[in-house]
Amino acid sequence: MRLKLTAAAAAAFVASAVTAQAGSLAAPMEQAPVAVMQAQPVMQMRTGDWTGAYAGLAFGGSDITATVKPEFTIFDESVELPGDGNSTGIFAGYNYQMGNIVIGGEFDFDATNYNVSDTVLVEATTRLKGRVGVPLGNGLAYGVAGVVGASTNSVVPGAAADGSDFAVQDGVGYLVGAGYDMRIGDNLLAGAEVLYHEFDDDVLNVEVTTFRVRVGYRF
C-alpha cells in the first residue's frame, strides 16, 4: 500500500514538472513598441536682417518752385519761378537693426538737370541723410532727414541790389522725406524715395520735391 502511495506521489510530481517545463517553452509575449518622441529643432528668427552696408543707383525727377524775394523785384512783390528737371545718381549707406527698428545713415550724389524758368540751372546735389525705419512686408519703410548741398552755375540778370546781374551761389539746405526699400532675393534692393528740400539765400527761396527710384545691392 505504501508503495502505491509513493508511486502516485512520484507520478504527480513528474506531471507538475512537465507542465512547468512546457510553460517555460511557450513563446514569450511581444510587447508593443514604445513610441519615442524626438525633439523638433527650434526655429530661430533671424535678427539683424537689415544690418549691413549697401550701395546703388538712383533715377528721378523734380518739381521746383523758386521765389524771388520782394526786395529784388520791380514792384517789391515776391515772384515765383517754376522749374523741373531730372537726375541720375549714386548712393551708399549703412543700416543697423535693433529689434523692429532700423537706423542708419546714407550719402548720395546726383548729377542734375534742374532748370528754373530758364534762369537757374542746378547741376548737382549732394545729400547726407539720417534714416529711421521699420521692416514692413518684404521691405523697409523709413523716414529720412538731413542736409543737402546744391551746385549751380547761373546768373540772374539785374537781380542784385544795385541792378547788376546776380550770380547764384552754391546753396546748402535741409531735406525731409520718406521711402521704401524692397528686398529681391538675399542681396538686391529696389525701392522709391520722395524728398522735400528747401534752400534760402539772399535772393531766392527754393523748394524742390524729388521722386526717385532706386536699385541697390546689400553687402
Phi, psi and omega in degrees: 000316180297324179298320181294319180295320179296319179295320180295319180295319179296320180295321180294322180294317179298319181295319180292325179294318179296318180298317179296320180294321179296321179296323181288337179274353180294148181298133181292148179288134178280137178269142179297137180298142179266122180289130179256118180280122178265135180293127178281144179295138181280123178285123180256130178289137178289138177245155180072031182301329183257004180285130177140174181271157178206162179200160180180196182242152180224143179225136183195184178225175186216157169236126191233138170230118177250127181250118176282129184293148187306322183292352179248017177243162184296317186260018181054036176233146180293147181235129180265135179242114181281159178197170176197184180160178182238171182210153173223131185207184178234156176215156176206145182197185180216133177249150174224122183263131175234099184066238179260013179244135178239123177243155180187178177227152182214143174242137173217156179226130178240132164275120190243159172228062181271117184244123180250105178049038180055021183245314182245129178241119176266122187264336183199151172227146177232131183235145170234118192233143168257143184231143172225128184213176177225141174298134181217116184063230180262021184215195182231119174265134187214156169252157187217147174211150180177200181240154182222141174244138181241135178254123182237161175217069190220155176229129176262112184299132175065018185270347180288161184301330181267010178087000178276173179293146182247120177277118181288123183276159171301140185242156174235133181217194179239165180216151170221158180177192181208158180199176179215127175248127180250137178279139173237105187072208184274332191234338185274150178232146171218136183197187180215154184212134175245128182231140173248128181240151173220131176239149179215120176230197186295328186250319190242145163248119187242128175244127183231126173247125181242148171235125183229142170261147188227142170230138185209181182224131177266129181271000000 
